[in-house]
Amino acid sequence: MRRLFEDHATGANRFDRPGERLLRAWHGGHLVGVGGLNGDPYVADNGIGRLRHLYVLAAHRRLGLGAVLVRALLREAEGHFRVVRLRTVSAEAAAFYRRLGFQETAEPNATHVIPVRLLR
């Protein structure tokens, strides 16, 4: 989370380019989760997005908030990106993303990828 706030404060990443979004999940007036979508900075292809900084407070996990954030970000990706990639080192997170339809990949700088489909 610290990197997310630092990047925003310095202007390194404000999620303000076309197709980019930063979503927040609130409960009782408290921020309990965040998730972001950027153009993937590791490739030169503007049609590739990157899921970034997905985090849900431990007390609010396993309630579906993470899945809601990811699905909302994938809907935001429609019309902007053909594919969304991410990188995780956590086996638990990898299983979470697989449940949401992401496939493992051997691509450089990514562990999972999903084609963007119209979800309507």
Buried (B, 14 or more C-beta within 10 A) or exposed (E): EEEBEEBBEEEEBEBEEEBBBBBEBEEEEEEBBBBBBBBBEBBEEBEBBBBBBBBBBEEBBEBEBBEBBBBBBBBBBEEBBEBBBBBBEEEEBBEBBEEBEBEEBEBEEBBBBBEBEEEE
